[in-house]
Amino acid sequence: MSLVLSGQGEKTSPILKLSRKYSAYLCYPLAVCGIIWLLLLPMQSCFSRNAYFSENAMMPGQVKSKFGTIKHVAATGMIDAALEAERAKGSNDTVSGMRATALRDVFEKIGLESEIQRFTFDEVRGIGRTEGRNVHGILRAPRSDAVETLLVAASWTTSDGNTNINAVRLMAGLAKFFSEQTYWAKDVVFVVTDSGERGIEAWLKAYHGVSTAAPIYVRGGIIQAALSLELPPAAKYAGLGVFFEGKSGELPNLDFVNIVQRIAQIERIPAYLHGMQDPPAHESSLATRYMHSAHLLLRQVRSQAIGVTVGVHAPFLRYRIDALTISGIVPPRDPVALQSKNDGNSRHLLVALEPEMLAQATVRALGRTLESTMRSLNNLLEHFHQSFFFYILPANRRYISIGDYIPAAGLMVASLLVQAMHLWWMQGSDDMRSSDPRTRIERMNKYYSFLRRTLPNGFGIILRIHALGALLLVIPFIVPQAVLTHSTSTAYVFTMALASISMVLHVSDIYWAPKNSGLVDWRQLKALVEVYVAVTLACLSVMNFSLAVVMFGISGLPLLLTRMYNYTTRAHRVANLALLLATSPICILALSRTALLGLSPLDFTSSSFRVFLEDFHHFSSLMYPLLCLVYWPVNLLCMVVALIP
């Protein structure tokens, strides 16, 4: 109550008096300080530290790798022979079914317990039903009772639609090698899917009993960690890319990332975060290293905020399973990669591709890297817990902990709260803010009368706008035909945008009428919205810092700059509306086509809105509900604030 009444000249604490005096000037410096803090994160001398191992029991690189004999390398060709044999049978089964049968035969020949899972999934609820098949084989640990499990996963295709046959081949060679060893204390599961992340999600639901639509009966223990393989066609690789972000900003334990990079370095096939090699410290300038770190951080923000991931590791993170993807970096002029690109991907569907086999030295290095990594994971006595789960990585083998980057989000949230307090104190007429003690009772009566008159209308506007956002959220699930294709999804978004603008104009027009003058105060409305956005960003910054930064940039910052003072000219309103339209969901969604899908912003045959909807439907991604319930309504409320008298 002291905070509420301090704007009306009541006696209050010195801190509140000081806050009231300088709140109008503090909000923008706080936002600027938060942005500067973000810009300092890529500077390796400011916040980042050298990576280290917190879990000593893993002992990475402490054993001699044995993978790489002629027998093990030859085992990588078992899948090619099985695919040829399956094709020679002349079966009427689909390509997916024939591949699954061939892989199951390979696993059973090696000695694994194997099973094929047949499942169906919708691209969007009720739209685009597709059938898929997963194959998994389990190597039972000779030294345990199947309580814990390690997992190696791959898809038949890479994230960019190329063949991933090299990963399946390597998995067959690893399965053959692992089956000959006696030191395993955990079961080892090998999973191959033909549907990417959706296939892994269906397998995980069945494995954990979440869904009984496509059950599996051959199971292991609790999955401790998972490795995803993505090896595009090439004769050899220049290195490995490590991808670790989840769909909603989930991250594996930092020890897992450090171990993979350390072991790859020992095996002389270096692993780089997102496939980006650091510039040499002694040959590059400070500006070059800064731009490299900034680029790497932006790629992490893109993956965590929008949900664009490489590999099939992301679904595991939803189940609190530490997972990451190892991807091969193809040299620029690799002959096998060029040949595969020229021939297209039709050949890899079933036939053997002996010319596209990896070089033996590359197979040996990759196999030993995975062998050492799996043996380190085999040493785990419990789940990863020693190192960080909240971090950002500005360079290879360096990290920034949550204690160093979270103040940036705190400063941004504080800027919104400080401006909200200032606007709350300044709402109403000037005579309600007098400090004359003789008019105290009269001022209090005016103030409470003002709140009774304006607060219901302010909350009514907020609820109406959010009801429109909720409608945007649920219509695709009630009427899935609205997002049948990317084109209809784009039309749906534009239709809702026109409806939203119509509501904004209607609401603003109501309060321009003389009889409704004084029924709503723009300061009060903006203060309420800022508190709502600040609380949302504060909660979001702990769960997904990257998404919180993006939401502040597209929602919080425009709100902060909307109607910075009580202007009365038409030019100011037009300029304010132009800023809000430039940061509106329609414009941002059009621009995100470039960031998300790699297409032109003017290409309306694709829709990032539909991609967000698919991720929400399959993986419960946060981007779609935040778009509908926070970003869209706040942008409309900013327009209302700019237009009402």
C-alpha atoms as one frame of an Amber mdcrd trajectory, in Angstrom:
protein
   0.000   0.000   0.000   2.930   2.326   0.688   4.096   1.730  -2.875   0.626
   2.443  -4.272   0.043   5.620  -2.263   3.526   7.074  -2.538   2.590   8.646
  -5.839  -0.149  10.649  -4.109   2.209  12.483  -1.791   1.717  10.226   1.227
   4.445   9.733   3.803   6.650   6.860   2.777  10.171   5.469   3.131  13.207
   7.399   1.833  13.882   4.624  -0.674  10.465   5.027  -2.251  10.834   8.792
  -2.297  14.174   8.437  -4.040  12.722   5.894  -6.459   9.831   8.170  -7.268
  12.184  11.065  -7.922  14.523   9.244 -10.322  12.372   6.400 -11.710  11.661
   8.330 -14.906  15.391   8.418 -15.677  16.428   4.950 -14.469  14.480   2.604
 -16.742  16.332   3.360 -19.977  19.870   3.224 -18.462  18.952  -0.135 -16.925
  17.897  -1.496 -20.321  21.056  -0.124 -21.923  23.196  -1.712 -19.198  21.469
  -5.055 -19.799  22.178  -4.841 -23.532  25.806  -3.849 -22.890  26.142  -6.832
 -20.528  24.968  -9.075 -23.369  27.447  -7.505 -25.759  30.267  -8.208 -23.300
  29.525 -11.940 -23.135  31.474 -12.787 -26.343  34.597 -11.166 -24.882  36.516
 -14.158 -23.569  38.465 -12.039 -21.091  35.321 -10.815 -19.289  33.135 -13.707
 -18.182  34.222 -16.979 -19.806  36.419 -19.519 -18.068  38.338 -22.598 -19.168
  36.270 -25.773 -19.152  37.142 -28.581 -16.743  35.796 -31.946 -15.614  33.768
 -32.030 -12.436  32.999 -35.771 -12.526  36.344 -37.460 -11.861  34.919 -40.976
 -12.133  34.547 -40.712 -15.905  38.306 -40.719 -16.587  38.090 -39.672 -20.254
  40.884 -40.974 -22.479  42.415 -43.124 -19.724  41.974 -46.431 -21.578  43.545
 -47.726 -24.774  41.063 -47.722 -27.654  40.863 -51.036 -29.516  38.306 -50.328
 -32.237  39.708 -50.300 -35.758  40.781 -53.807 -36.672  39.982 -55.144 -40.138
  37.090 -57.166 -38.702  35.520 -54.125 -37.063  35.884 -51.911 -40.122  34.437
 -54.669 -42.316  31.423 -54.881 -39.990  30.431 -51.391 -41.090  29.524 -52.907
 -44.469  27.048 -55.400 -42.973  24.162 -53.004 -43.470  24.957 -52.660 -47.193
  24.900 -56.427 -47.661  21.653 -56.718 -45.715  20.020 -53.983 -47.786  21.085
 -55.722 -51.004  19.732 -59.053 -49.751  16.441 -57.464 -48.758  16.096 -55.868
 -52.169  16.893 -59.170 -53.886  13.934 -60.821 -52.145  11.553 -58.693 -54.218
   9.348 -57.920 -51.217   6.263 -55.751 -51.637   7.033 -53.916 -48.404   7.747
 -50.186 -48.389  11.283 -48.838 -48.504  10.992 -47.953 -44.813   9.896 -51.491
 -43.982  12.664 -53.111 -46.015  15.315 -50.940 -44.382  13.941 -51.751 -40.936
  13.937 -55.490 -41.658  17.496 -55.368 -42.996  18.761 -53.499 -39.933  16.976
 -55.853 -37.546  18.636 -58.797 -39.294  22.031 -57.131 -38.850  21.432 -56.535
 -35.121  20.268 -60.124 -34.604  23.262 -61.481 -36.520  25.548 -59.515 -34.200
  23.753 -60.988 -31.193  21.571 -58.100 -30.021  17.980 -58.357 -28.890  16.179
 -56.436 -31.617  12.691 -55.166 -32.368  10.895 -53.056 -34.975   8.480 -50.400
 -33.732   5.741 -49.300 -36.130   4.181 -45.954 -35.265   2.136 -43.143 -36.762
   2.310 -39.420 -36.125   0.560 -36.250 -37.291   2.531 -33.285 -38.585  -0.047
 -31.096 -36.852  -2.885 -32.527 -34.783  -5.301 -34.145 -37.216  -3.237 -33.197
 -40.291  -0.603 -35.078 -42.276  -0.654 -38.549 -40.710   2.533 -40.449 -41.544
   3.766 -43.929 -40.717   7.286 -44.602 -39.559   9.449 -47.420 -38.231  12.113
 -47.502 -35.558  14.580 -50.320 -35.083  16.477 -50.854 -31.883  18.878 -53.488
 -30.645  20.006 -54.007 -27.060  23.395 -55.322 -25.984  22.912 -56.765 -22.510
  25.650 -55.843 -20.062  27.535 -58.895 -18.761  28.350 -57.147 -15.469  24.978
 -55.781 -14.357  21.296 -56.553 -14.082  19.932 -54.156 -16.782  19.272 -51.297
 -14.367  21.039 -48.595 -16.396  21.427 -48.043 -20.120  23.538 -46.053 -22.576
  22.137 -45.243 -26.009  23.440 -44.540 -29.515  20.892 -43.117 -31.967  20.789
 -42.157 -35.631  18.286 -41.327 -38.333  18.353 -42.607 -41.912  18.531 -38.988
 -43.078  20.438 -35.990 -41.775  18.818 -32.753 -40.613  19.261 -31.204 -44.060
  17.688 -34.189 -45.845  20.868 -35.935 -46.966  21.616 -39.614 -46.455  22.924
 -40.659 -43.052  23.978 -44.130 -44.168  27.503 -43.561 -42.808  26.122 -43.216
 -39.283  24.137 -46.457 -39.625  27.212 -48.227 -40.971  29.365 -46.997 -38.104
  26.664 -48.015 -35.637  26.740 -51.566 -37.020  30.532 -51.667 -36.639  30.300
 -50.364 -33.065  27.604 -52.898 -32.193  29.843 -55.696 -33.471  32.829 -54.395
 -31.488  30.863 -53.714 -28.291  29.356 -57.224 -28.354  32.861 -58.696 -28.057
  33.782 -56.728 -24.912  33.136 -57.807 -21.342  33.633 -54.558 -19.440  30.135
 -53.131 -19.931  28.370 -52.293 -16.671  25.370 -50.830 -18.485  23.203 -52.033
 -21.339  23.917 -50.402 -24.696  20.944 -49.621 -26.943  21.252 -48.803 -30.655
  18.259 -46.984 -32.180  17.724 -46.068 -35.850  14.656 -44.154 -37.004  13.338
 -43.118 -40.400  11.421 -40.082 -39.060  14.078 -37.966 -37.363  13.180 -36.376
 -34.055   9.544 -37.447 -34.318  10.588 -41.067 -34.583  12.839 -40.793 -31.527
  10.010 -39.079 -29.622   7.649 -41.964 -30.489  10.300 -44.466 -29.372  10.906
 -42.651 -26.077   7.177 -42.453 -25.324   6.875 -46.206 -25.837  10.097 -46.972
 -23.932   8.931 -44.996 -20.878   5.322 -46.148 -21.105   3.958 -42.665 -21.805
   2.102 -43.922 -24.875   0.765 -47.396 -25.632  -0.196 -46.640 -29.253   3.024
 -48.224 -30.578   4.417 -50.344 -27.727   7.867 -51.900 -27.596   8.656 -55.041
 -25.621  12.449 -55.317 -25.760  13.631 -52.794 -23.177  16.642 -51.954 -21.077
  17.092 -49.961 -17.884  17.040 -46.251 -17.143  18.789 -44.332 -19.920  21.713
 -42.420 -18.436  23.053 -40.705 -21.566  22.540 -40.741 -25.333  24.761 -40.015
 -28.343  23.254 -39.069 -31.699  25.260 -39.600 -34.897  24.936 -37.547 -38.064
  27.538 -38.356 -40.705  26.733 -37.005 -44.191  28.308 -38.608 -47.294  32.060
 -37.981 -47.461  35.327 -39.818 -47.865  36.689 -38.216 -44.687  35.790 -35.446
 -42.267  37.693 -32.300 -41.385  36.400 -32.578 -37.826  33.258 -33.102 -35.803
  30.505 -30.686 -34.900  28.952 -30.920 -31.426  25.301 -29.871 -31.126  23.717
 -29.934 -27.681  20.631 -27.637 -27.492  17.089 -28.897 -26.916  13.806 -27.702
 -28.370  12.932 -25.541 -25.356  16.434 -24.565 -24.301  17.256 -27.762 -22.415
  20.969 -28.468 -22.112  22.973 -31.578 -21.230  25.397 -31.513 -18.349  28.510
 -29.538 -19.269  30.741 -32.495 -18.374  29.233 -34.453 -21.270  30.158 -31.753
 -23.795  33.660 -31.414 -22.339  34.288 -35.156 -22.425  33.346 -35.488 -26.097
  35.623 -32.616 -27.056  38.503 -33.924 -24.954  38.309 -37.480 -26.321  37.996
 -36.249 -29.921  41.125 -34.181 -29.369  42.974 -37.269 -28.110  41.881 -39.248
 -31.184  43.077 -36.405 -33.444  39.698 -35.696 -34.975  38.838 -32.389 -33.285
  35.272 -31.635 -32.202  34.018 -28.059 -32.476  30.873 -26.507 -31.046  28.397
 -26.173 -33.930  31.260 -27.145 -36.231  32.955 -23.744 -35.747  36.710 -23.807
 -35.245  38.150 -21.074 -33.038  40.505 -18.624 -34.784  44.147 -19.047 -33.703
  44.761 -16.867 -30.664  48.237 -15.781 -31.790  47.195 -14.993 -35.365  43.818
 -13.305 -34.928  42.900  -9.921 -33.565  40.653  -9.235 -30.603  37.881  -8.116
 -32.987  38.123 -11.382 -34.958  37.841 -13.500 -31.814  34.960 -11.352 -30.573
  33.013 -11.750 -33.828  33.637 -15.492 -33.832  32.340 -15.836 -30.262  29.367
 -13.606 -31.058  28.529 -15.759 -34.088  28.732 -18.932 -32.008  26.533 -17.448
 -29.277  23.965 -16.289 -31.844  23.773 -19.819 -33.224  23.135 -21.112 -29.711
  20.449 -18.468 -29.183  18.835 -19.502 -32.469  18.814 -23.166 -31.463  17.567
 -22.623 -27.922  14.993 -19.916 -28.633  13.513 -21.066 -31.949  14.128 -24.795
 -31.511  16.234 -25.421 -34.645  18.413 -28.403 -33.784  20.819 -30.725 -35.617
  20.543 -34.475 -35.039  18.009 -36.420 -32.998  19.292 -35.692 -29.489  16.697
 -33.025 -28.587  13.828 -35.410 -27.583  16.080 -37.130 -25.031  16.643 -33.865
 -23.150  12.878 -33.587 -22.525  13.135 -36.828 -20.507  16.093 -35.534 -18.466
  18.504 -37.733 -20.418  21.801 -36.028 -21.170  22.261 -36.168 -24.933  24.097
 -34.471 -27.771  24.738 -34.945 -31.482  28.099 -35.569 -33.132  28.064 -34.460
 -36.758  30.778 -34.873 -39.380  32.218 -31.702 -40.935  32.533 -32.292 -44.676
  35.570 -30.694 -46.387  34.669 -28.143 -49.095  35.733 -30.276 -52.084  35.205
 -33.810 -50.853  34.595 -35.986 -53.965  32.053 -38.294 -52.294  30.042 -35.337
 -50.977  30.055 -33.679 -54.397  29.006 -36.939 -56.066  26.167 -37.429 -53.575
  24.982 -33.865 -54.133  24.995 -34.315 -57.904  23.218 -37.676 -57.838  20.565
 -36.621 -55.322  19.337 -38.732 -52.446  17.270 -41.316 -54.305  20.042 -43.910
 -54.404  20.571 -44.143 -50.688  17.052 -45.269 -49.930  17.783 -48.977 -50.279
  20.732 -49.914 -52.475  24.278 -50.344 -51.249  26.592 -47.436 -51.798  30.082
 -48.922 -51.606  31.719 -45.918 -53.374  30.394 -43.712 -50.561  32.040 -45.694
 -47.764  34.159 -43.652 -45.391  37.919 -44.043 -45.540  39.241 -46.639 -43.094
  41.298 -44.069 -41.193  38.182 -41.922 -40.683  36.116 -44.931 -39.578  38.866
 -45.884 -37.125  39.098 -42.365 -35.648  35.328 -42.006 -35.352  34.932 -45.456
 -33.855  37.635 -44.899 -31.264  36.158 -41.537 -30.315  32.769 -43.129 -29.725
  34.334 -46.125 -27.982  36.200 -43.918 -25.496  33.146 -41.747 -24.953  30.927
 -44.754 -24.249  33.524 -46.236 -21.903  33.677 -42.962 -19.972  29.886 -42.971
 -19.724  30.093 -46.605 -18.622  32.083 -45.429 -15.585  29.225 -43.227 -14.355
  27.929 -44.315 -10.965  24.861 -42.023 -11.173  23.331 -39.357 -13.374  25.428
 -36.377 -14.374  25.134 -33.884 -11.537  28.551 -32.420 -10.705  28.861 -29.812
 -13.449  26.597 -27.065 -14.805  23.195 -27.524 -16.431  22.790 -23.794 -17.160
  25.551 -22.292 -19.265  26.454 -20.716 -22.582  29.567 -21.563 -24.565  31.328
 -18.605 -26.263  34.215 -20.711 -27.591  35.480 -24.270 -27.662  36.583 -25.456
 -24.214  35.297 -22.281 -22.546  32.003 -21.619 -20.740  29.984 -18.894 -19.034
  27.992 -19.985 -16.002  24.502 -18.804 -15.126  25.820 -16.489 -12.422  27.679
 -14.468 -15.039  25.002 -14.086 -17.718  21.766 -13.916 -15.703  22.397 -10.303
 -14.494  21.740  -9.163 -18.080  18.210 -10.551 -17.849  17.841  -9.019 -14.370
  18.709  -5.564 -15.686  16.209  -5.904 -18.535  13.440  -7.010 -16.191  14.335
  -4.212 -13.768  13.975  -1.614 -16.536  10.394  -2.722 -17.137   9.530  -2.771
 -13.432  11.047   0.660 -12.769   9.106   2.228 -15.634   5.951   0.451 -14.471
   6.364   1.969 -10.976   6.918   5.415 -12.453   3.834   5.179 -14.654   1.746
   3.916 -11.746   2.797   6.860  -9.620   2.090   9.304 -12.460  -1.342   7.998
 -13.416  -4.370  10.229 -13.062  -4.516  14.012 -12.853  -1.891  16.271 -11.279
  -4.087  17.294  -8.347  -3.980  13.718  -7.027  -0.194  13.949  -6.582  -0.091
  17.025  -4.357   1.848  16.908  -1.088  -0.424  19.355   0.714  -1.558  17.616
   3.938  -4.735  19.732   4.067  -6.187  18.004   1.010  -5.250  14.489   2.021
  -8.805  13.142   2.415  -9.978  14.761  -0.801  -7.010  13.376  -2.719  -7.524
   9.895  -1.322 -11.182   9.926  -2.350 -10.281  11.091  -5.851  -7.596   8.453
  -6.146  -9.822   5.556  -5.096 -12.575   6.828  -7.352 -10.091   6.996 -10.209
  -8.959   3.399  -9.605 -12.547   2.120  -9.393 -13.303   3.818 -12.702 -10.192
   2.884 -14.697  -8.908  -0.450 -13.387 -11.864  -2.574 -14.633 -11.558  -1.002
 -18.069  -7.782  -1.556 -18.149  -8.097  -5.195 -17.159 -10.970  -5.555 -19.610
  -8.758  -4.414 -22.490  -5.984  -6.803 -21.418  -8.399  -9.730 -21.163  -9.988
  -9.017 -24.543  -6.631  -8.850 -26.290  -5.427 -12.022 -24.583  -8.672 -13.775
 -25.509  -7.763 -13.094 -29.125  -4.317 -14.574 -28.484  -5.906 -17.646 -26.888
  -8.101 -17.983 -29.978  -4.974 -17.895 -32.126  -3.565 -20.666 -29.931  -6.495
 -23.104 -29.973  -8.049 -22.715 -33.452  -5.400 -24.934 -35.172  -6.323 -27.745
 -32.762 -10.084 -27.253 -33.147 -10.038 -26.622 -36.904  -6.790 -28.220 -38.147
  -7.704 -27.354 -41.741  -6.671 -23.773 -40.889  -3.044 -24.907 -40.992  -3.377
 -27.703 -43.534  -0.336 -26.513 -45.504   2.283 -23.810 -45.105   0.246 -21.594
 -47.464  -2.999 -21.970 -45.508  -1.054 -21.419 -42.289   0.278 -18.127 -43.684
  -3.257 -17.124 -44.703  -4.505 -18.009 -41.206  -1.879 -15.816 -39.556  -2.683
 -12.875 -41.848  -6.411 -13.288 -41.151  -5.789 -13.229 -37.402  -3.524 -10.187
 -37.860  -6.316  -8.288 -39.637  -8.749  -9.281 -36.887  -6.256  -8.090 -34.273
  -5.741  -4.703 -35.929  -9.522  -4.317 -36.195  -9.882  -4.983 -32.471  -7.119
  -2.490 -31.639  -8.799   0.232 -33.704 -12.200  -0.573 -32.210 -10.939  -0.505
 -28.614  -9.014   2.730 -29.193 -11.985   4.383 -30.900 -14.244   3.652 -27.929
 -12.171   5.730 -25.536 -11.868   8.673 -27.926 -15.594   9.331 -27.490 -16.290
  12.281 -25.113 -18.638  10.231 -22.934 -15.890   7.649 -22.322 -13.152  10.166
 -21.636 -11.239   9.276 -18.488 -12.442   5.672 -18.354  -8.948   4.363 -19.058
  -5.495   5.782 -18.383  -2.663   4.866 -20.757  -0.080   5.049 -17.972  -2.001
   2.568 -15.875  -2.545   0.215 -18.823   1.115   0.290 -19.807   2.222  -0.257
 -16.198   0.024  -3.355 -15.893   1.359  -4.794 -19.149   4.965  -4.092 -18.140
   4.549  -5.926 -14.846   3.065  -8.890 -16.734   5.915  -8.961 -19.257   8.565
  -8.491 -16.554   7.277 -11.453 -14.531   7.124 -13.602 -17.675  10.697 -12.718
 -18.678  12.000 -13.241 -15.136  10.599 -16.783 -15.035  11.661 -17.512 -18.595
  15.247 -16.309 -18.092  15.932 -19.128 -15.635  14.462 -21.848 -17.873  15.625
 -20.580 -21.266  17.874 -17.535 -21.179  18.147 -17.294 -24.966  14.382 -17.235
 -25.421  14.068 -14.610 -22.664  16.554 -12.360 -24.495  14.681 -12.815 -27.777
  11.345 -12.062 -26.092  12.765  -8.898 -24.547  14.046  -7.785 -27.951  10.763
  -8.305 -29.786   8.314  -7.609 -26.968   9.865  -5.969 -23.904  11.979  -3.345
 -25.649   9.158  -2.077 -27.942   6.924  -1.914 -24.871   9.561   0.119 -23.037
   9.815   2.579 -25.937   6.066   2.862 -26.552   4.725   6.307 -25.635   7.733
   7.370 -23.597   5.863  10.555 -22.669   2.337  11.930 -22.991   2.480  13.121
 -26.601  -0.511  14.678 -28.310   0.522  15.087 -31.955  -0.480  12.750 -34.757
   3.119  12.457 -35.988   4.236  10.941 -32.697   1.450   8.375 -32.806   2.276
   7.423 -36.401   5.987   7.021 -35.573   5.122   4.885 -32.560   2.792   2.691
 -34.602   5.460   2.295 -37.306   7.886   0.973 -34.686   5.277  -1.453 -33.361
   4.360  -2.685 -36.838   8.060  -3.266 -37.610   8.322  -5.468 -34.507   4.885
  -7.071 -34.959   4.526 -10.863 -35.162   3.780 -10.729 -38.894   7.068  -8.970
 -39.685   9.106 -11.070 -37.269   7.571 -14.323 -38.558   8.384 -13.281 -42.118
  11.979 -12.534 -41.133  12.253 -15.767 -39.166  11.753 -17.705 -42.398  15.317
 -16.733 -43.207  16.659 -17.701 -39.777  14.522 -20.814 -39.348  13.934 -22.250
 -42.809  16.664 -20.541 -44.825  14.116 -19.051 -47.244  13.339 -15.563 -48.466
  11.182 -13.416 -46.128   8.832 -12.894 -49.088   8.426 -16.630 -49.746   4.912
 -17.273 -48.484   4.954 -20.954 -49.457   6.575 -21.640 -46.081   5.427 -20.694
 -42.616   7.555 -20.553 -39.496   4.265 -20.312 -37.559   3.482 -23.852 -38.689
   6.969 -25.009 -37.697   6.407 -23.590 -34.191   3.015 -25.322 -34.095   4.562
 -28.665 -35.078   7.253 -28.353 -32.398   4.595 -27.529 -29.803   2.472 -30.501
 -30.886   5.332 -33.011 -30.836   7.813 -31.651 -28.282   5.818 -29.129 -26.170
   8.073 -26.300 -27.347   7.546 -22.958 -25.590   7.775 -20.765 -28.683   4.229
 -21.318 -29.944   2.348 -20.553 -26.669   4.620 -17.567 -25.988   3.911 -16.259
 -29.478   0.152 -16.541 -28.983  -0.208 -15.586 -25.315   2.600 -13.073 -24.746
   4.210 -11.660 -27.879   1.065 -11.199 -30.003  -1.138  -9.675 -27.212   1.640
  -7.403 -25.893   2.263  -6.001 -29.364  -1.461  -5.248 -29.714  -1.624  -3.707
 -26.246   1.293  -1.442 -27.155  -0.749  -0.236 -30.122  -3.694   0.448 -27.833
  -1.421   2.414 -25.480  -0.132   4.433 -28.430  -3.623   5.222 -29.750  -5.815
   5.910 -26.720  -6.054   9.549 -25.532
